[in-house]
């Protein structure tokens, strides 16, 4: 089963019940887990999602445990992925989004994001959007 | 008092296990928490326990603003 790379917004939306995309994120993550699709999260996006929890040690541990419970696997970027992310920066996506996209390319994975700018960039670069997001 | 063995093993006292609600067979994670402290935590398999742990941490449009600043 091909993997799916999660963008930071999907992770935050899933873990924050007040997020506008919460229900959609929960549906997507639950579907991915049910279909045993590995969920990957670039370490760059992992750090991005943990910015606020990291302000408190206990919250940080809870957040890390929650991602583990959901089966979200942090993956380190390679030098090749970093170079690709740098190049994608010219496509008007943030560097963090570039890492997510480049990670999806490197793992021949789909991409889960709510960000329309990233969705357009993914389409341009030939990275399929996760069917579970529809 | 428990002691770390030459194979890095430790026997957890029954009283501590009982107080923490942990029993034999539970899957746990071990995480260093500063000098001399390791936290043993039951590994949850219930995703419902995960959804909501970020409640109230991020204001609306946090990521959009963060990234807009980066893109500028």
N, CA and C atoms of all chains as a GROMACS GRO file, in nm:
protein
  618
    1UNK      N    1   0.085  -0.120   0.000
    1UNK     CA    2   0.000   0.000   0.000
    1UNK      C    3   0.089   0.124   0.000
    2UNK      N    4   0.066   0.212  -0.097
    2UNK     CA    5   0.144   0.335  -0.104
    2UNK      C    6   0.116   0.423   0.017
    3UNK      N    7   0.216   0.498   0.056
    3UNK     CA    8   0.204   0.581   0.176
    3UNK      C    9   0.136   0.714   0.145
    4UNK      N   10   0.103   0.785   0.250
    4UNK     CA   11   0.046   0.919   0.236
    4UNK      C   12   0.125   1.013   0.326
    5UNK      N   13   0.170   1.123   0.269
    5UNK     CA   14   0.242   1.225   0.348
    5UNK      C   15   0.141   1.329   0.395
    6UNK      N   16   0.141   1.355   0.523
    6UNK     CA   17   0.048   1.453   0.580
    6UNK      C   18   0.112   1.590   0.584
    7UNK      N   19   0.034   1.691   0.550
    7UNK     CA   20   0.079   1.828   0.569
    7UNK      C   21   0.048   1.867   0.714
    8UNK      N   22   0.116   1.970   0.761
    8UNK     CA   23   0.099   2.011   0.901
    8UNK      C   24  -0.046   2.045   0.933
    9UNK      N   25  -0.115   2.107   0.837
    9UNK     CA   26  -0.252   2.150   0.867
    9UNK      C   27  -0.345   2.033   0.895
   10UNK      N   28  -0.319   1.919   0.833
   10UNK     CA   29  -0.403   1.802   0.856
   10UNK      C   30  -0.381   1.748   0.999
   11UNK      N   31  -0.256   1.749   1.042
   11UNK     CA   32  -0.224   1.700   1.176
   11UNK      C   33  -0.287   1.791   1.282
   12UNK      N   34  -0.268   1.922   1.265
   12UNK     CA   35  -0.325   2.015   1.362
   12UNK      C   36  -0.477   2.005   1.364
   13UNK      N   37  -0.537   1.996   1.245
   13UNK     CA   38  -0.683   1.988   1.238
   13UNK      C   39  -0.735   1.861   1.307
   14UNK      N   40  -0.664   1.752   1.290
   14UNK     CA   41  -0.708   1.627   1.352
   14UNK      C   42  -0.702   1.634   1.504
   15UNK      N   43  -0.601   1.702   1.554
   15UNK     CA   44  -0.579   1.702   1.699
   15UNK      C   45  -0.649   1.818   1.771
   16UNK      N   46  -0.702   1.914   1.694
   16UNK     CA   47  -0.770   2.029   1.753
   16UNK      C   48  -0.919   2.024   1.714
   17UNK      N   49  -1.002   1.992   1.812
   17UNK     CA   50  -1.145   1.976   1.782
   17UNK      C   51  -1.213   2.108   1.744
   18UNK      N   52  -1.142   2.220   1.767
   18UNK     CA   53  -1.199   2.350   1.730
   18UNK      C   54  -1.159   2.394   1.590
   19UNK      N   55  -1.074   2.316   1.526
   19UNK     CA   56  -1.027   2.352   1.392
   19UNK      C   57  -1.140   2.333   1.290
   20UNK      N   58  -1.147   2.426   1.194
   20UNK     CA   59  -1.253   2.421   1.093
   20UNK      C   60  -1.250   2.290   1.014
   21UNK      N   61  -1.133   2.230   1.002
   21UNK     CA   62  -1.119   2.107   0.922
   21UNK      C   63  -1.114   1.981   1.010
   22UNK      N   64  -1.150   1.996   1.138
   22UNK     CA   65  -1.131   1.881   1.228
   22UNK      C   66  -1.200   1.754   1.180
   23UNK      N   67  -1.328   1.765   1.149
   23UNK     CA   68  -1.402   1.644   1.111
   23UNK      C   69  -1.344   1.580   0.984
   24UNK      N   70  -1.308   1.665   0.889
   24UNK     CA   71  -1.251   1.612   0.764
   24UNK      C   72  -1.116   1.546   0.791
   25UNK      N   73  -1.038   1.606   0.879
   25UNK     CA   74  -0.907   1.548   0.911
   25UNK      C   75  -0.922   1.414   0.983
   26UNK      N   76  -1.017   1.408   1.075
   26UNK     CA   77  -1.039   1.281   1.147
   26UNK      C   78  -1.086   1.173   1.049
   27UNK      N   79  -1.176   1.211   0.959
   27UNK     CA   80  -1.223   1.112   0.860
   27UNK      C   81  -1.107   1.062   0.775
   28UNK      N   82  -1.022   1.155   0.732
   28UNK     CA   83  -0.911   1.117   0.645
   28UNK      C   84  -0.813   1.026   0.719
   29UNK      N   85  -0.776   1.063   0.839
   29UNK     CA   86  -0.678   0.984   0.914
   29UNK      C   87  -0.736   0.848   0.952
   30UNK      N   88  -0.863   0.847   0.988
   30UNK     CA   89  -0.927   0.719   1.021
   30UNK      C   90  -0.932   0.628   0.899
   31UNK      N   91  -0.964   0.687   0.783
   31UNK     CA   92  -0.970   0.606   0.660
   31UNK      C   93  -0.832   0.554   0.623
   32UNK      N   94  -0.730   0.639   0.636
   32UNK     CA   95  -0.594   0.594   0.605
   32UNK      C   96  -0.553   0.480   0.697
   33UNK      N   97  -0.586   0.494   0.825
   33UNK     CA   98  -0.550   0.389   0.921
   33UNK      C   99  -0.627   0.260   0.891
   34UNK      N  100  -0.755   0.273   0.861
   34UNK     CA  101  -0.837   0.155   0.831
   34UNK      C  102  -0.784   0.082   0.708
   35UNK      N  103  -0.734   0.160   0.611
   35UNK     CA  104  -0.683   0.100   0.487
   35UNK      C  105  -0.535   0.065   0.499
   36UNK      N  106  -0.482   0.081   0.620
   36UNK     CA  107  -0.342   0.048   0.650
   36UNK      C  108  -0.244   0.121   0.557
   37UNK      N  109  -0.279   0.244   0.525
   37UNK     CA  110  -0.189   0.329   0.447
   37UNK      C  111  -0.092   0.396   0.544
   38UNK      N  112   0.038   0.373   0.528
   38UNK     CA  113   0.134   0.438   0.619
   38UNK      C  114   0.120   0.589   0.609
   39UNK      N  115   0.115   0.654   0.725
   39UNK     CA  116   0.105   0.801   0.730
   39UNK      C  117   0.242   0.857   0.768
   40UNK      N  118   0.299   0.933   0.676
   40UNK     CA  119   0.432   0.989   0.697
   40UNK      C  120   0.422   1.139   0.723
   41UNK      N  121   0.512   1.188   0.807
   41UNK     CA  122   0.515   1.332   0.837
   41UNK      C  123   0.662   1.374   0.837
   42UNK      N  124   0.696   1.462   0.743
   42UNK     CA  125   0.834   1.512   0.740
   42UNK      C  126   0.869   1.573   0.876
   43UNK      N  127   0.991   1.553   0.918
   43UNK     CA  128   1.033   1.609   1.048
   43UNK      C  129   1.016   1.760   1.051
   44UNK      N  130   1.022   1.825   0.936
   44UNK     CA  131   1.002   1.970   0.931
   44UNK      C  132   0.858   2.003   0.969
   45UNK      N  133   0.763   1.928   0.913
   45UNK     CA  134   0.622   1.948   0.944
   45UNK      C  135   0.589   1.900   1.085
   46UNK      N  136   0.659   1.798   1.128
   46UNK     CA  137   0.645   1.748   1.266
   46UNK      C  138   0.680   1.859   1.365
   47UNK      N  139   0.791   1.925   1.338
   47UNK     CA  140   0.831   2.036   1.426
   47UNK      C  141   0.730   2.150   1.421
   48UNK      N  142   0.680   2.176   1.300
   48UNK     CA  143   0.582   2.283   1.284
   48UNK      C  144   0.457   2.256   1.367
   49UNK      N  145   0.412   2.130   1.366
   49UNK     CA  146   0.292   2.094   1.441
   49UNK      C  147   0.314   2.100   1.592
   50UNK      N  148   0.439   2.086   1.631
   50UNK     CA  149   0.468   2.078   1.776
   50UNK      C  150   0.508   2.212   1.837
   51UNK      N  151   0.502   2.320   1.760
   51UNK     CA  152   0.547   2.450   1.810
   51UNK      C  153   0.475   2.488   1.940
   52UNK      N  154   0.346   2.483   1.940
   52UNK     CA  155   0.271   2.524   2.060
   52UNK      C  156   0.280   2.420   2.173
   53UNK      N  157   0.260   2.292   2.146
   53UNK     CA  158   0.275   2.194   2.254
   53UNK      C  159   0.415   2.200   2.316
   54UNK      N  160   0.514   2.237   2.239
   54UNK     CA  161   0.652   2.237   2.290
   54UNK      C  162   0.674   2.345   2.396
   55UNK      N  163   0.576   2.432   2.413
   55UNK     CA  164   0.590   2.536   2.517
   55UNK      C  165   0.574   2.476   2.657
   56UNK      N  166   0.526   2.352   2.663
   56UNK     CA  167   0.505   2.286   2.792
   56UNK      C  168   0.547   2.139   2.779
   57UNK      N  169   0.635   2.094   2.870
   57UNK     CA  170   0.689   1.958   2.858
   57UNK      C  171   0.580   1.852   2.854
   58UNK      N  172   0.482   1.868   2.943
   58UNK     CA  173   0.378   1.766   2.950
   58UNK      C  174   0.293   1.764   2.823
   59UNK      N  175   0.260   1.884   2.775
   59UNK     CA  176   0.183   1.893   2.651
   59UNK      C  177   0.260   1.831   2.535
   60UNK      N  178   0.389   1.857   2.534
   60UNK     CA  179   0.472   1.804   2.426
   60UNK      C  180   0.470   1.651   2.428
   61UNK      N  181   0.484   1.593   2.546
   61UNK     CA  182   0.481   1.446   2.556
   61UNK      C  183   0.345   1.392   2.511
   62UNK      N  184   0.239   1.461   2.552
   62UNK     CA  185   0.104   1.418   2.513
   62UNK      C  186   0.087   1.424   2.362
   63UNK      N  187   0.138   1.533   2.302
   63UNK     CA  188   0.126   1.550   2.157
   63UNK      C  189   0.203   1.442   2.083
   64UNK      N  190   0.322   1.413   2.128
   64UNK     CA  191   0.404   1.310   2.065
   64UNK      C  192   0.335   1.173   2.077
   65UNK      N  193   0.280   1.146   2.196
   65UNK     CA  194   0.209   1.018   2.216
   65UNK      C  195   0.085   1.010   2.128
   66UNK      N  196   0.017   1.123   2.111
   66UNK     CA  197  -0.105   1.124   2.029
   66UNK      C  198  -0.072   1.091   1.884
   67UNK      N  199   0.034   1.149   1.833
   67UNK     CA  200   0.073   1.120   1.694
   67UNK      C  201   0.113   0.975   1.679
   68UNK      N  202   0.179   0.923   1.780
   68UNK     CA  203   0.218   0.782   1.779
   68UNK      C  204   0.094   0.693   1.779
   69UNK      N  205  -0.003   0.730   1.861
   69UNK     CA  206  -0.128   0.653   1.868
   69UNK      C  207  -0.198   0.649   1.734
   70UNK      N  208  -0.194   0.761   1.662
   70UNK     CA  209  -0.261   0.768   1.532
   70UNK      C  210  -0.181   0.699   1.422
   71UNK      N  211  -0.060   0.658   1.455
   71UNK     CA  212   0.022   0.589   1.355
   71UNK      C  213   0.094   0.683   1.261
   72UNK      N  214   0.109   0.808   1.303
   72UNK     CA  215   0.180   0.906   1.219
   72UNK      C  216   0.329   0.888   1.241
   73UNK      N  217   0.401   0.861   1.132
   73UNK     CA  218   0.544   0.830   1.144
   73UNK      C  219   0.630   0.946   1.096
   74UNK      N  220   0.706   1.009   1.186
   74UNK     CA  221   0.796   1.116   1.143
   74UNK      C  222   0.908   1.058   1.057
   75UNK      N  223   0.936   1.126   0.946
   75UNK     CA  224   1.045   1.079   0.859
   75UNK      C  225   1.146   1.192   0.839
   76UNK      N  226   1.273   1.161   0.856
   76UNK     CA  227   1.376   1.265   0.839
   76UNK      C  228   1.396   1.299   0.692
   77UNK      N  229   1.422   1.425   0.663
   77UNK     CA  230   1.450   1.462   0.525
   77UNK      C  231   1.592   1.419   0.487
   78UNK      N  232   1.608   1.380   0.364
   78UNK     CA  233   1.742   1.353   0.312
   78UNK      C  234   1.794   1.481   0.247
   79UNK      N  235   1.920   1.481   0.210
   79UNK     CA  236   1.976   1.597   0.140
   79UNK      C  237   1.904   1.618   0.008
   80UNK      N  238   1.868   1.508  -0.057
   80UNK     CA  239   1.796   1.516  -0.184
   80UNK      C  240   1.659   1.582  -0.164
   81UNK      N  241   1.591   1.542  -0.059
   81UNK     CA  242   1.459   1.601  -0.030
   81UNK      C  243   1.475   1.750   0.002
   82UNK      N  244   1.579   1.785   0.074
   82UNK     CA  245   1.603   1.926   0.108
   82UNK      C  246   1.628   2.009  -0.017
   83UNK      N  247   1.704   1.952  -0.110
   83UNK     CA  248   1.730   2.026  -0.235
   83UNK      C  249   1.600   2.043  -0.315
   84UNK      N  250   1.520   1.940  -0.316
   84UNK     CA  251   1.393   1.948  -0.389
   84UNK      C  252   1.299   2.049  -0.322
   85UNK      N  253   1.298   2.050  -0.189
   85UNK     CA  254   1.214   2.147  -0.116
   85UNK      C  255   1.258   2.289  -0.147
   86UNK      N  256   1.388   2.308  -0.156
   86UNK     CA  257   1.440   2.442  -0.189
   86UNK      C  258   1.394   2.483  -0.328
   87UNK      N  259   1.396   2.388  -0.419
   87UNK     CA  260   1.353   2.420  -0.556
   87UNK      C  261   1.203   2.449  -0.560
   88UNK      N  262   1.126   2.374  -0.481
   88UNK     CA  263   0.980   2.394  -0.480
   88UNK      C  264   0.942   2.530  -0.420
   89UNK      N  265   1.034   2.588  -0.345
   89UNK     CA  266   1.009   2.720  -0.286
   89UNK      C  267   0.975   2.822  -0.394
   90UNK      N  268   1.029   2.802  -0.512
   90UNK     CA  269   1.002   2.893  -0.624
   90UNK      C  270   0.859   2.879  -0.674
   91UNK      N  271   0.793   2.772  -0.636
   91UNK     CA  272   0.655   2.750  -0.679
   91UNK      C  273   0.558   2.818  -0.584
   92UNK      N  274   0.609   2.911  -0.503
   92UNK     CA  275   0.527   2.989  -0.412
   92UNK      C  276   0.460   2.906  -0.303
   93UNK      N  277   0.527   2.799  -0.261
   93UNK     CA  278   0.482   2.728  -0.142
   93UNK      C  279   0.588   2.751  -0.034
   94UNK      N  280   0.545   2.741   0.091
   94UNK     CA  281   0.641   2.763   0.200
   94UNK      C  282   0.746   2.652   0.199
   95UNK      N  283   0.855   2.677   0.266
   95UNK     CA  284   0.960   2.575   0.272
   95UNK      C  285   0.906   2.448   0.338
   96UNK      N  286   0.826   2.465   0.444
   96UNK     CA  287   0.769   2.347   0.512
   96UNK      C  288   0.679   2.268   0.418
   97UNK      N  289   0.598   2.340   0.341
   97UNK     CA  290   0.514   2.271   0.241
   97UNK      C  291   0.600   2.202   0.137
   98UNK      N  292   0.710   2.268   0.102
   98UNK     CA  293   0.801   2.208   0.006
   98UNK      C  294   0.859   2.078   0.057
   99UNK      N  295   0.890   2.073   0.186
   99UNK     CA  296   0.941   1.948   0.244
   99UNK      C  297   0.834   1.839   0.239
  100UNK      N  298   0.709   1.877   0.266
  100UNK     CA  299   0.601   1.778   0.261
  100UNK      C  300   0.587   1.724   0.118
  101UNK      N  301   0.587   1.813   0.022
  101UNK     CA  302   0.574   1.771  -0.119
  101UNK      C  303   0.692   1.686  -0.163
  102UNK      N  304   0.812   1.731  -0.129
  102UNK     CA  305   0.932   1.658  -0.169
  102UNK      C  306   0.937   1.520  -0.102
  103UNK      N  307   0.888   1.513   0.020
  103UNK     CA  308   0.884   1.383   0.091
  103UNK      C  309   0.786   1.289   0.020
  104UNK      N  310   0.673   1.345  -0.022
  104UNK     CA  311   0.575   1.262  -0.095
  104UNK      C  312   0.636   1.211  -0.226
  105UNK      N  313   0.707   1.298  -0.296
  105UNK     CA  314   0.771   1.256  -0.421
  105UNK      C  315   0.872   1.144  -0.393
  106UNK      N  316   0.954   1.164  -0.291
  106UNK     CA  317   1.061   1.068  -0.262
  106UNK      C  318   1.008   0.931  -0.223
  107UNK      N  319   0.890   0.930  -0.159
  107UNK     CA  320   0.833   0.802  -0.114
  107UNK      C  321   0.726   0.751  -0.210
  108UNK      N  322   0.713   0.818  -0.325
  108UNK     CA  323   0.609   0.780  -0.421
  108UNK      C  324   0.474   0.771  -0.351
  109UNK      N  325   0.448   0.871  -0.270
  109UNK     CA  326   0.330   0.871  -0.184
  109UNK      C  327   0.230   0.976  -0.230
  110UNK      N  328   0.109   0.964  -0.178
  110UNK     CA  329   0.010   1.070  -0.200
  110UNK      C  330   0.030   1.177  -0.092
  111UNK      N  331  -0.048   1.284  -0.103
  111UNK     CA  332  -0.031   1.398  -0.013
  111UNK      C  333  -0.167   1.435   0.044
  112UNK      N  334  -0.171   1.462   0.172
  112UNK     CA  335  -0.295   1.507   0.236
  112UNK      C  336  -0.274   1.648   0.287
  113UNK      N  337  -0.350   1.742   0.233
  113UNK     CA  338  -0.339   1.882   0.275
  113UNK      C  339  -0.472   1.953   0.252
  114UNK      N  340  -0.500   2.052   0.335
  114UNK     CA  341  -0.618   2.135   0.313
  114UNK      C  342  -0.581   2.264   0.241
  115UNK      N  343  -0.454   2.289   0.224
  115UNK     CA  344  -0.405   2.415   0.169
  115UNK      C  345  -0.416   2.412   0.016
  116UNK      N  346  -0.501   2.500  -0.037
  116UNK     CA  347  -0.525   2.497  -0.182
  116UNK      C  348  -0.398   2.530  -0.261
  117UNK      N  349  -0.315   2.616  -0.204
  117UNK     CA  350  -0.189   2.650  -0.272
  117UNK      C  351  -0.103   2.524  -0.286
  118UNK      N  352  -0.099   2.444  -0.180
  118UNK     CA  353  -0.020   2.321  -0.183
  118UNK      C  354  -0.087   2.218  -0.275
  119UNK      N  355  -0.219   2.215  -0.272
  119UNK     CA  356  -0.290   2.122  -0.362
  119UNK      C  357  -0.258   2.153  -0.508
  120UNK      N  358  -0.254   2.283  -0.540
  120UNK     CA  359  -0.222   2.321  -0.679
  120UNK      C  360  -0.078   2.284  -0.713
  121UNK      N  361   0.012   2.309  -0.618
  121UNK     CA  362   0.154   2.275  -0.641
  121UNK      C  363   0.169   2.124  -0.658
  122UNK      N  364   0.097   2.048  -0.578
  122UNK     CA  365   0.105   1.901  -0.588
  122UNK      C  366   0.057   1.856  -0.726
  123UNK      N  367  -0.052   1.916  -0.772
  123UNK     CA  368  -0.105   1.879  -0.904
  123UNK      C  369  -0.002   1.910  -1.013
  124UNK      N  370   0.061   2.027  -1.001
  124UNK     CA  371   0.162   2.065  -1.101
  124UNK      C  372   0.279   1.968  -1.102
  125UNK      N  373   0.316   1.922  -0.981
  125UNK     CA  374   0.435   1.836  -0.969
  125UNK      C  375   0.402   1.687  -0.985
  126UNK      N  376   0.276   1.657  -1.005
  126UNK     CA  377   0.238   1.517  -1.027
  126UNK      C  378   0.227   1.435  -0.902
  127UNK      N  379   0.209   1.502  -0.787
  127UNK     CA  380   0.190   1.429  -0.661
  127UNK      C  381   0.040   1.414  -0.640
  128UNK      N  382  -0.010   1.291  -0.634
  128UNK     CA  383  -0.155   1.273  -0.618
  128UNK      C  384  -0.203   1.314  -0.480
  129UNK      N  385  -0.321   1.374  -0.476
  129UNK     CA  386  -0.380   1.406  -0.345
  129UNK      C  387  -0.446   1.280  -0.291
  130UNK      N  388  -0.442   1.263  -0.161
  130UNK     CA  389  -0.497   1.142  -0.098
  130UNK      C  390  -0.646   1.135  -0.124
  131UNK      N  391  -0.689   1.021  -0.173
  131UNK     CA  392  -0.832   1.002  -0.201
  131UNK      C  393  -0.913   1.015  -0.072
  132UNK      N  394  -0.848   0.984   0.040
  132UNK     CA  395  -0.918   0.988   0.168
  132UNK      C  396  -0.954   1.130   0.208
  133UNK      N  397  -0.898   1.231   0.140
  133UNK     CA  398  -0.929   1.369   0.172
  133UNK      C  399  -1.057   1.417   0.102
  134UNK      N  400  -1.108   1.337   0.010
  134UNK     CA  401  -1.224   1.383  -0.068
  134UNK      C  402  -1.354   1.354   0.004
  135UNK      N  403   1.361  -0.115   4.650
  135UNK     CA  404   1.431  -0.036   4.549
  135UNK      C  405   1.471  -0.126   4.433
  136UNK      N  406   1.448  -0.079   4.312
  136UNK     CA  407   1.488  -0.154   4.193
  136UNK      C  408   1.626  -0.107   4.148
  137UNK      N  409   1.691  -0.194   4.072
  137UNK     CA  410   1.824  -0.161   4.022
  137UNK      C  411   1.831  -0.199   3.874
  138UNK      N  412   1.893  -0.115   3.796
  138UNK     CA  413   1.907  -0.146   3.653
  138UNK      C  414   2.010  -0.257   3.638
  139UNK      N  415   1.970  -0.365   3.570
  139UNK     CA  416   2.059  -0.480   3.557
  139UNK      C  417   2.163  -0.455   3.447
  140UNK      N  418   2.254  -0.552   3.436
  140UNK     CA  419   2.357  -0.541   3.332
  140UNK      C  420   2.295  -0.548   3.192
  141UNK      N  421   2.169  -0.600   3.186
  141UNK     CA  422   2.098  -0.604   3.056
  141UNK      C  423   2.000  -0.488   3.045
  142UNK      N  424   2.020  -0.387   3.127
  142UNK     CA  425   1.935  -0.266   3.125
  142UNK      C  426   1.790  -0.293   3.164
  143UNK      N  427   1.767  -0.401   3.239
  143UNK     CA  428   1.630  -0.434   3.279
  143UNK      C  429   1.603  -0.385   3.421
  144UNK      N  430   1.475  -0.350   3.443
  144UNK     CA  431   1.432  -0.303   3.575
  144UNK      C  432   1.300  -0.373   3.609
  145UNK      N  433   1.285  -0.419   3.734
  145UNK     CA  434   1.157  -0.473   3.778
  145UNK      C  435   1.074  -0.358   3.835
  146UNK      N  436   0.955  -0.342   3.780
  146UNK     CA  437   0.870  -0.233   3.827
  146UNK      C  438   0.794  -0.278   3.951
  147UNK      N  439   0.798  -0.201   4.057
  147UNK     CA  440   0.728  -0.240   4.181
  147UNK      C  441   0.577  -0.249   4.160
  148UNK      N  442   0.516  -0.350   4.221
  148UNK     CA  443   0.371  -0.371   4.206
  148UNK      C  444   0.293  -0.247   4.249
  149UNK      N  445   0.338  -0.184   4.355
  149UNK     CA  446   0.265  -0.067   4.405
  149UNK      C  447   0.263   0.046   4.302
  150UNK      N  448   0.377   0.064   4.236
  150UNK     CA  449   0.385   0.170   4.134
  150UNK      C  450   0.298   0.135   4.014
  151UNK      N  451   0.303   0.007   3.974
  151UNK     CA  452   0.219  -0.036   3.862
  151UNK      C  453   0.071  -0.018   3.894
  152UNK      N  454   0.036  -0.057   4.014
  152UNK     CA  455  -0.104  -0.048   4.055
  152UNK      C  456  -0.150   0.097   4.060
  153UNK      N  457  -0.066   0.182   4.115
  153UNK     CA  458  -0.101   0.324   4.125
  153UNK      C  459  -0.117   0.388   3.987
  154UNK      N  460  -0.040   0.337   3.891
  154UNK     CA  461  -0.046   0.394   3.755
  154UNK      C  462  -0.151   0.324   3.669
  155UNK      N  463  -0.211   0.218   3.723
  155UNK     CA  464  -0.312   0.145   3.646
  155UNK      C  465  -0.252   0.064   3.534
  156UNK      N  466  -0.127   0.026   3.549
  156UNK     CA  467  -0.060  -0.055   3.447
  156UNK      C  468  -0.057  -0.201   3.490
  157UNK      N  469  -0.069  -0.289   3.392
  157UNK     CA  470  -0.064  -0.432   3.423
  157UNK      C  471   0.025  -0.503   3.321
  158UNK      N  472   0.062  -0.626   3.356
  158UNK     CA  473   0.146  -0.705   3.266
  158UNK      C  474   0.078  -0.718   3.130
  159UNK      N  475   0.154  -0.702   3.026
  159UNK     CA  476   0.101  -0.712   2.891
  159UNK      C  477   0.072  -0.577   2.828
  160UNK      N  478   0.064  -0.472   2.909
  160UNK     CA  479   0.043  -0.338   2.852
  160UNK      C  480   0.163  -0.301   2.766
  161UNK      N  481   0.134  -0.240   2.652
  161UNK     CA  482   0.244  -0.184   2.572
  161UNK      C  483   0.276  -0.046   2.627
  162UNK      N  484   0.403  -0.019   2.644
  162UNK     CA  485   0.443   0.110   2.701
  162UNK      C  486   0.551   0.175   2.615
  163UNK      N  487   0.561   0.304   2.629
  163UNK     CA  488   0.674   0.376   2.570
  163UNK      C  489   0.759   0.428   2.686
  164UNK      N  490   0.888   0.436   2.662
  164UNK     CA  491   0.982   0.487   2.763
  164UNK      C  492   1.049   0.611   2.707
  165UNK      N  493   1.049   0.715   2.786
  165UNK     CA  494   1.104   0.842   2.735
  165UNK      C  495   1.182   0.911   2.845
  166UNK      N  496   1.306   0.948   2.813
  166UNK     CA  497   1.386   1.023   2.909
  166UNK      C  498   1.322   1.160   2.932
  167UNK      N  499   1.320   1.202   3.055
  167UNK     CA  500   1.259   1.331   3.089
  167UNK      C  501   1.356   1.408   3.178
  168UNK      N  502   1.469   1.438   3.122
  168UNK     CA  503   1.571   1.508   3.200
  168UNK      C  504   1.663   1.411   3.271
  169UNK      N  505   1.760   1.465   3.341
  169UNK     CA  506   1.861   1.382   3.407
  169UNK      C  507   1.798   1.293   3.514
  170UNK      N  508   1.820   1.163   3.503
  170UNK     CA  509   1.777   1.070   3.607
  170UNK      C  510   1.630   1.035   3.605
  171UNK      N  511   1.556   1.078   3.504
  171UNK     CA  512   1.412   1.051   3.502
  171UNK      C  513   1.373   0.985   3.369
  172UNK      N  514   1.301   0.875   3.378
  172UNK     CA  515   1.244   0.811   3.260
  172UNK      C  516   1.094   0.796   3.284
  173UNK      N  517   1.015   0.837   3.188
  173UNK     CA  518   0.869   0.827   3.199
  173UNK      C  519   0.824   0.701   3.126
  174UNK      N  520   0.747   0.616   3.196
  174UNK     CA  521   0.686   0.497   3.137
  174UNK      C  522   0.540   0.531   3.110
  175UNK      N  523   0.498   0.516   2.986
  175UNK     CA  524   0.362   0.557   2.951
  175UNK      C  525   0.293   0.446   2.874
  176UNK      N  526   0.169   0.414   2.913
  176UNK     CA  527   0.096   0.314   2.838
  176UNK      C  528   0.074   0.365   2.696
  177UNK      N  529   0.100   0.278   2.601
  177UNK     CA  530   0.078   0.317   2.463
  177UNK      C  531  -0.069   0.294   2.428
  178UNK      N  532  -0.136   0.403   2.397
  178UNK     CA  533  -0.277   0.394   2.366
  178UNK      C  534  -0.297   0.342   2.224
  179UNK      N  535  -0.401   0.262   2.205
  179UNK     CA  536  -0.438   0.216   2.071
  179UNK      C  537  -0.568   0.282   2.027
  180UNK      N  538  -0.623   0.366   2.112
  180UNK     CA  539  -0.752   0.426   2.082
  180UNK      C  540  -0.732   0.566   2.024
  181UNK      N  541  -0.756   0.581   1.894
  181UNK     CA  542  -0.734   0.712   1.833
  181UNK      C  543  -0.820   0.821   1.893
  182UNK      N  544  -0.934   0.782   1.948
  182UNK     CA  545  -1.022   0.885   2.006
  182UNK      C  546  -0.952   0.959   2.121
  183UNK      N  547  -0.855   0.893   2.184
  183UNK     CA  548  -0.781   0.959   2.291
  183UNK      C  549  -0.686   1.064   2.236
  184UNK      N  550  -0.654   1.054   2.107
  184UNK     CA  551  -0.560   1.149   2.046
  184UNK      C  552  -0.631   1.273   1.995
  185UNK      N  553  -0.747   1.253   1.933
  185UNK     CA  554  -0.819   1.368   1.876
  185UNK      C  555  -0.857   1.463   1.990
  186UNK      N  556  -0.810   1.585   1.981
  186UNK     CA  557  -0.845   1.683   2.084
  186UNK      C  558  -0.728   1.727   2.170
  187UNK      N  559  -0.613   1.663   2.157
  187UNK     CA  560  -0.501   1.700   2.245
  187UNK      C  561  -0.444   1.839   2.212
  188UNK      N  562  -0.480   1.892   2.095
  188UNK     CA  563  -0.434   2.027   2.058
  188UNK      C  564  -0.542   2.133   2.086
  189UNK      N  565  -0.650   2.094   2.148
  189UNK     CA  566  -0.761   2.188   2.167
  189UNK      C  567  -0.712   2.319   2.228
  190UNK      N  568  -0.743   2.429   2.161
  190UNK     CA  569  -0.712   2.562   2.214
  190UNK      C  570  -0.569   2.607   2.199
  191UNK      N  571  -0.485   2.523   2.139
  191UNK     CA  572  -0.343   2.560   2.130
  191UNK      C  573  -0.315   2.654   2.013
  192UNK      N  574  -0.386   2.633   1.905
  192UNK     CA  575  -0.359   2.712   1.784
  192UNK      C  576  -0.477   2.802   1.752
  193UNK      N  577  -0.448   2.930   1.732
  193UNK     CA  578  -0.554   3.020   1.692
  193UNK      C  579  -0.587   2.997   1.544
  194UNK      N  580  -0.705   3.041   1.508
  194UNK     CA  581  -0.752   3.025   1.370
  194UNK      C  582  -0.650   3.087   1.273
  195UNK      N  583  -0.625   3.020   1.163
  195UNK     CA  584  -0.537   3.069   1.057
  195UNK      C  585  -0.391   3.082   1.102
  196UNK      N  586  -0.354   3.014   1.209
  196UNK     CA  587  -0.216   3.020   1.259
  196UNK      C  588  -0.115   2.983   1.150
  197UNK      N  589  -0.140   2.867   1.088
  197UNK     CA  590  -0.044   2.820   0.987
  197UNK      C  591  -0.039   2.913   0.867
  198UNK      N  592  -0.155   2.959   0.825
  198UNK     CA  593  -0.161   3.047   0.708
  198UNK      C  594  -0.078   3.172   0.732
  199UNK      N  595  -0.091   3.229   0.851
  199UNK     CA  596  -0.014   3.350   0.882
  199UNK      C  597   0.135   3.320   0.894
  200UNK      N  598   0.165   3.206   0.956
  200UNK     CA  599   0.305   3.166   0.969
  200UNK      C  600   0.372   3.154   0.832
  201UNK      N  601   0.301   3.089   0.742
  201UNK     CA  602   0.358   3.063   0.610
  201UNK      C  603   0.352   3.186   0.521
  202UNK      N  604   0.252   3.269   0.540
  202UNK     CA  605   0.246   3.393   0.463
  202UNK      C  606   0.368   3.478   0.495
  203UNK      N  607   0.407   3.479   0.620
  203UNK     CA  608   0.525   3.554   0.661
  203UNK      C  609   0.650   3.498   0.596
  204UNK      N  610   0.654   3.365   0.585
  204UNK     CA  611   0.771   3.302   0.525
  204UNK      C  612   0.777   3.328   0.375
  205UNK      N  613   0.658   3.329   0.315
  205UNK     CA  614   0.655   3.346   0.169
  205UNK      C  615   0.686   3.489   0.128
  206UNK      N  616   0.664   3.583   0.222
  206UNK     CA  617   0.680   3.726   0.188
  206UNK      C  618   0.825   3.757   0.150
   0.00000   0.00000   0.00000
